[in-house]
């Protein structure tokens, strides 16, 4: 009877401690990055821009998304660590902040990010010809083709 009581007590205590440990144990922490891209001059949303999240220790993107019609983006379920956020919008300067997601700050909201238009310089290229332009005088001829009969 004594061994039965001690066994039950031991099993009960083990169960209570394992339940308490699972309650206090945190799930693997995951981070979130949110923001909104707007034109720096007109303050209008930049829809469907590419946003890429690259870990600082690697050169391959971890996540690639497009902004919504209202310019917002949300990257969720990210492992904690250091990242570079890259925006790729034709006609705008790049925005590449370094983000740190850790246990104290797993979520980062970049708020409204105003991208400045990029000055696009188009160089003039002279076109030179080495032969005079030729004109062809073609006559109109109509050929009537009929299928072969075998």
Residue, then its C-alpha position, 0 to 999 in steps of 0.5 A: x500500500x505504501x508503494x502504491x501511495x508513493x507511486x500515485x503521489x509521484x505520478x500526480x506531481x509529475x503531471x501537475x508540474x508538466x502541465x504547469x510547465x506547458x502553460x508557462x512555456x512559450x510557443x516558438x516566437x514569430x514576428x510580423x512586419x507591416x507598413x504602407x507605401x505611398x508616393x513621397x510627393x502626392x501621398x497616394x498609395x503605391x499599389x502592387x509594389x514588390x516587398x522582399x524580406x531578406x535575412x542578414x545572414x543569407x542573400x536569398x529572400x525569405x518572403x516576397x509579397x506585393x502591396x495591396x491596392x491601398x499600398x499596405x503590406x503584412x509579413x507574418x509568421x517570421x522567425x526572430x532575427x535580423x532582416x533587410x526589407x527591400x522595396x522594388x518599385x519602378x520609378x522610385x528610390x529604393x527603401x532598404x531598412x534593417x529590421x530586428x525582430x526579437x522576443x522583446x519586439x517581435x512585431x514592427x510597424x513601419x507605418x507610412x513609408x513615403x518613397x521619393x520618385x527617382x530622377x530618370x535620365x534618358x540619354x540621347x543617342x545619335x543615330x548615324x547611317x553609313x549608306x544613303x537611304x534607299x527607296x524601293x520601287x515595287x510594282x503591284x503584282x497579284x498572283x493567284x495560287x491554286x492547290x495542286x490536284x493529285 
